[in-house]
Amino acid sequence: MKQNILLLAATASLASGSPQYGTPTNPHEWMPGGAGDFRGPCPMLNTLTNHGFLPRDGRNLTRANVIKGLGDGLNFDATLAGIMWDQAIIVNPAPNATFFTLEQLNVHNVLEHDASLSRADAALGNNHLFNQTVFDSTKAWWTAETVTVEQLAHSKIFRQLNERLPIELGWSKKSNSITLETILNMTAIVRNATNLLTGGAFAPVNPHRRRDLHNGLF
């Protein structure tokens, strides 16, 4: 798998859940996808979809509902969310497309990176479905109550040899809006922490090389 870089995180307006699961009292209550629903290779997008910030069927992801969903679900800045949507719409082959689906993200060189923390590599099996064994091996490096940059770097290095918001673990949406600068700074912090462990040289962030929708973070 090839690691590129850019960003994406998707979400959407409130959408009703699959009939087989009923209608949740809380519009953002977690519900898994049902038969015929689309899910993609990105845990963050799948999580937001399962919570109703994206259309729960994983279809019709428009600029408006992606920007709204990213803002409502994760407090992403509207400019950042718009950049993410612009980088994702290319997966829809239709001329002048105005939407994409999570299923359309399951293609090479769009939302993939080396050694996912929760997915198998493409050469070893399915690279977009959650893999409990892979995630357990990653989680073994997270020994503190709050995961540190060093622990994240260790688990990332180790990997290079049903998703939901972790509300029960104390997660909450950030009060400060997340901007493109926030994402790039966090990417640099994790990269530099990884280099400290591997002996690599610090490299400046080059936004022109960032084409993967994860921006190397997710």
N, C-alpha and C positions, 0 to 999 in steps of 0.2 A: 504494500500500500504506500502511496506517496503522500507526504505531508505538504500541503500547500497552506495558504492562509487567507482568510478574510473574515467575514462574520456572518452570523445569522442567528436568529432566534426568532421564533415566529410566534404568533398567537393571534387571537382574533376576538371578535365580538362575542357576546354571550350566545351560545348556540345550544339547542336542546340536545339531550343525550340520545343514545340509541334506544328505541322503544323497548327492547328486551330488558333494559336496565331501569326503566321507569324515569320519572323526572325528579331530580334531586331537590330537596328543600333549599339547600344552598346552591346557587348557580355555579359555584366553583368547587363543589364537592368532587372528590376524586372518583372517577368511574373508568374502568378499562374499556378499550375499544371493542366493538362487537363485530359480528360477521359482516363483511363488506366495507368496514371502516378502513381507512388508510393510516398507516404509521410509517415512519421513515427511520433513517440511521442515526438521527440526533436525539439523545436522551432528553435534552432540554425542550425541544419542540414537541416530542411525544408527551412529556410531562405537562406542558402547558395545554396541549390538546385534551389530555385526560382530565384536566381541571376546568375545561370549558373556556379558557382564555383564547384558544384557537377553536374553530369549528370542530365539534367532537367527532365528526366523520373524517377529518383530515383532508377535506376537499375545499376548493374555492378560497384559497388564501390570497386575498386582495391586499393592495397597498394599505387601504384604510383599516381593514380589520387586523392586519399584522402590526401596524403602528399602534393601534389602540390596545391590542392584546399585550404587546411587549411593555407598553406603558403601564397598563393596569396590573399585569402579572408580576413584572420585575422592575418597574419604574425606569425603564430604558428611555433615554432622551429621544424625542421624536426624530431628530436628525439622524441619530445613530440607527434607529429602527428603520428609517427610510433607506439608508445605505444598505442595510441587511436585506431588505426586500428587493432592492435593485440588483443585488448580487444573486438572489435566488430565482428571480423570474426567468432567468436564462434557461432553467431546466424545462420550461414548457416550450415545446417545439413549435407551437402555433404562432403564426405571424401576428405581431402586435398583441401578444398575450397580456391579459390583465389579471391573471391569477395563476397559481400553481398548486399542486397537491403534495402532500408528504410522500406519497408513493413515487412521484417524479424525482425526488431527491436521492433515490436509490440507484444512482449511477456513478461510475468511476470519476474521480477527480473533482467532485463537488463538495461533499460533506464527509470526507474521509481523511484520516491521518494515521500515522504509524502508531501501532500498539495502543488501541483504545483501552481505557481503564475498566470498561464493562462489556466489551464486545470482543469476539474472536477476530483474528486477522482473516482477510479474505482467503488467503492460501490455506487456512486451517478449518474453514467452515463458514457459517453464516456470519457476515460482518455487520449486520444491522439489528439483529434481535439480541435482547439482553441475555448475557451468559452469567449465571450465578457463580460458576466455578472461577471464571476470570475475575469477576468483581470481588469474590472472597479473597483471592490472592492479592488483589490491589489493596483491599481494606485492611489486610494484616499489617500494613505499614502505617496505618493511621492509629497510633497508640494513645493519643491524647484526646481529651473530651472535645477540644476544638482542633481541627486539622491545621497544622502549620505549613508554611511554604516549604520547609525542609522535608516534611513528611510527604507532601504532595510530589515533590521532586524525586524522593526515593521511590515512590510507587510508580511514577512515570518511567524512571530508569529501569525498574524491575520489569515492567511490561515491555520495554523496548528490547531486552534480551530476547415487567411492570413498573415503570418509573412513576414517581410522584414527588411533589414538593415535600421536603422533610420537615413539615410543620411540627410533628410530634417530637422532633429532636431540637426544637427551638428556632427553626428557620422562620424568618419573616422578611417581607419585602423591604428593601433598603429605603430609608427616608430621603436620602439624597439621590437625585436623578443620575443614572449611569450614562456617561457620554463615551464617545469614541476615544477620547484621551484616557478615560478610566480603563477601558479595555486594553489599549496599547500599553499602558503603564503596568497593568497586572501581567500581561504577557511577558514583558521585559523582566519583571521580578521573578516569575517562575523560571524563565529561561536562564537567568543569571544564577539562581539557586541550583539549577540542574548543572550548570557549568562548574560551579564550585565543587560538586561531587565527582564530576567526570574529568576535571582538569582542562576543559575547553576554555577558549578565550571568550570574553564578553563580546557580544556582537550588537551593534546598534539596530534598533527596529527599522526595517525597511518596508514602508507601507506599500511600495510598488510590487513587492513579491507576495503580498498577502492576497491570495485568491480563494483559499478554502473558507467556507462560510463560518467555520468555527472560530476563526482567528487564532487557532492553536489552543483555545481554552476549553472547549467542550467536547 
